[in-house]
Amino acid sequence: MKVGDLIQYTPPSDGDEIVLGLVVKDLGFNVSLQEQAVQVYWFDSNIYTTERKNSSPQIYEVISEGRRLG
């Protein structure tokens, strides 16, 4: 995942629910997670969370890749 990516999360408890988030910041190495992390803004709850940058595709799916201009 990288800044600008639109990601989709499907909670394991509800296969019909789809939650969309936007990767807004690369946080670098996160001590708590012991790996690279990103900050994600979730549209359903209007909150920011810290997520593992290299999460498995079963957890998050990138549905639209961000791109840099310039």
Backbone as CSV, one residue per row, in Angstrom:
resi,resn,N_x,N_y,N_z,CA_x,CA_y,CA_z,C_x,C_y,C_z
1,MET,0.839,-1.175,0.000,0.000,0.000,0.000,0.884,1.238,0.000
2,LYS,0.422,2.247,-0.722,1.168,3.507,-0.746,0.190,4.673,-0.689
3,VAL,0.718,5.845,-0.384,-0.117,7.042,-0.262,-0.924,7.242,-1.541
4,GLY,-2.212,7.485,-1.375,-3.107,7.715,-2.503,-3.903,6.490,-2.905
5,ASP,-3.529,5.314,-2.400,-4.270,4.090,-2.742,-5.636,4.077,-2.060
6,LEU,-6.649,3.686,-2.810,-7.974,3.436,-2.258,-8.040,1.952,-1.968
7,ILE,-8.317,1.611,-0.704,-8.324,0.203,-0.321,-9.703,-0.231,0.140
8,GLN,-9.927,-1.518,0.035,-11.200,-2.117,0.440,-10.921,-3.142,1.529
9,TYR,-11.733,-3.101,2.574,-11.619,-4.057,3.675,-12.975,-4.724,3.851
10,THR,-12.970,-6.043,3.930,-14.195,-6.782,4.188,-14.040,-7.457,5.539
11,PRO,-14.770,-6.986,6.567,-14.642,-7.597,7.890,-14.979,-9.081,7.841
12,PRO,-14.198,-9.912,8.545,-14.432,-11.356,8.503,-15.803,-11.752,9.037
13,SER,-16.363,-10.938,9.924,-17.645,-11.273,10.529,-18.827,-11.025,9.590
14,ASP,-18.622,-10.212,8.552,-19.728,-9.857,7.662,-19.222,-9.771,6.225
15,GLY,-19.349,-10.847,5.481,-18.865,-10.888,4.111,-19.587,-9.957,3.162
16,ASP,-20.755,-9.429,3.583,-21.514,-8.529,2.724,-21.107,-7.074,2.898
17,GLU,-20.467,-6.747,4.013,-20.067,-5.369,4.274,-18.720,-5.090,3.624
18,ILE,-18.611,-3.950,2.973,-17.348,-3.514,2.371,-17.044,-2.127,2.916
19,VAL,-15.829,-1.948,3.397,-15.404,-0.673,3.960,-14.284,-0.120,3.089
20,LEU,-14.380,1.157,2.734,-13.358,1.797,1.899,-12.495,2.733,2.723
21,GLY,-11.196,2.731,2.413,-10.262,3.611,3.089,-9.272,4.191,2.105
22,LEU,-8.674,5.305,2.479,-7.687,5.983,1.653,-6.372,6.058,2.426
23,VAL,-5.288,5.574,1.825,-3.970,5.660,2.458,-3.515,7.106,2.356
24,VAL,-3.355,7.767,3.510,-3.048,9.192,3.508,-1.615,9.536,3.909
25,LYS,-0.910,8.584,4.552,0.444,8.910,5.006,1.266,7.638,5.173
26,ASP,2.515,7.697,4.715,3.459,6.614,4.960,4.150,6.924,6.282
27,LEU,3.994,6.050,7.261,4.521,6.300,8.598,5.926,5.739,8.813
28,GLY,6.439,5.020,7.818,7.751,4.408,7.998,7.659,3.250,8.976
29,PHE,8.750,2.988,9.714,8.768,1.863,10.648,7.974,2.213,11.889
30,ASN,7.027,1.347,12.249,6.203,1.536,13.433,6.705,0.585,14.521
31,VAL,7.120,1.149,15.654,7.685,0.353,16.736,6.654,-0.618,17.306
32,SER,5.424,-0.175,17.483,4.373,-1.038,18.050,4.103,-2.252,17.168
33,LEU,4.044,-2.041,15.860,3.758,-3.135,14.930,5.018,-3.905,14.541
34,GLN,6.184,-3.298,14.783,7.472,-3.886,14.407,7.597,-4.111,12.899
35,GLU,7.010,-3.197,12.131,7.128,-3.242,10.673,6.680,-1.916,10.071
36,GLN,6.787,-1.804,8.751,6.391,-0.595,8.037,4.872,-0.402,8.162
37,ALA,4.444,0.856,8.279,3.019,1.131,8.469,2.575,2.345,7.656
38,VAL,1.271,2.431,7.456,0.652,3.577,6.797,-0.533,4.050,7.636
39,GLN,-0.921,5.307,7.414,-2.123,5.826,8.051,-3.251,5.769,7.035
40,VAL,-4.406,5.247,7.451,-5.556,5.084,6.566,-6.742,5.863,7.122
41,TYR,-7.423,6.599,6.239,-8.680,7.266,6.596,-9.821,6.377,6.125
42,TRP,-10.720,5.990,7.052,-11.849,5.112,6.736,-13.109,5.949,6.540
43,PHE,-13.726,5.812,5.371,-14.893,6.622,5.015,-16.132,6.274,5.822
44,ASP,-16.282,5.033,6.244,-17.494,4.636,6.964,-17.561,5.213,8.375
45,SER,-16.402,5.327,9.027,-16.377,5.771,10.417,-15.720,7.137,10.615
46,ASN,-15.180,7.696,9.552,-14.506,8.997,9.603,-13.379,9.028,10.620
47,ILE,-12.597,7.944,10.679,-11.453,7.900,11.592,-10.189,7.511,10.828
48,TYR,-9.042,7.791,11.451,-7.738,7.407,10.925,-7.207,6.248,11.766
49,THR,-6.591,5.270,11.114,-5.970,4.164,11.825,-4.584,3.903,11.251
50,THR,-3.764,3.218,12.018,-2.444,2.797,11.566,-2.548,1.342,11.138
51,GLU,-2.114,1.051,9.922,-2.214,-0.302,9.369,-0.853,-0.756,8.858
52,ARG,-0.658,-2.055,8.847,0.575,-2.629,8.303,0.661,-2.337,6.804
53,LYS,1.794,-1.857,6.369,1.959,-1.470,4.967,1.876,-2.658,4.022
54,ASN,2.390,-3.785,4.445,2.427,-4.957,3.575,1.463,-6.033,4.052
55,SER,0.219,-5.636,4.343,-0.792,-6.598,4.786,-1.138,-7.561,3.666
56,SER,-1.583,-8.726,4.050,-1.922,-9.745,3.051,-3.147,-9.324,2.247
57,PRO,-3.239,-9.765,0.995,-4.372,-9.400,0.142,-5.715,-9.900,0.678
58,GLN,-5.698,-10.872,1.600,-6.954,-11.349,2.169,-7.555,-10.315,3.122
59,ILE,-6.732,-9.411,3.638,-7.216,-8.414,4.585,-7.644,-7.138,3.863
60,TYR,-6.763,-6.614,3.040,-7.044,-5.383,2.292,-6.810,-5.624,0.812
61,GLU,-7.648,-5.008,0.008,-7.450,-5.085,-1.438,-7.324,-3.663,-1.976
62,VAL,-6.258,-3.397,-2.711,-6.101,-2.088,-3.345,-7.009,-2.076,-4.558
63,ILE,-8.001,-1.180,-4.565,-8.951,-1.145,-5.673,-8.658,-0.007,-6.642
64,SER,-7.828,0.949,-6.203,-7.409,2.018,-7.104,-6.075,2.549,-6.590
65,GLU,-5.060,2.436,-7.423,-3.723,2.882,-7.015,-3.586,4.384,-7.152
66,GLY,-2.954,4.970,-6.133,-2.643,6.395,-6.189,-1.486,6.632,-7.125
67,ARG,-1.360,7.826,-7.616,-0.214,8.156,-8.482,0.245,9.556,-8.156
68,ARG,1.508,9.761,-8.333,2.094,11.077,-8.069,2.083,11.914,-9.326
69,LEU,1.766,13.178,-9.151,1.794,14.103,-10.282,3.099,14.869,-10.268
70,GLY,3.585,15.184,-11.432,4.768,16.023,-11.496,5.943,15.309,-11.829
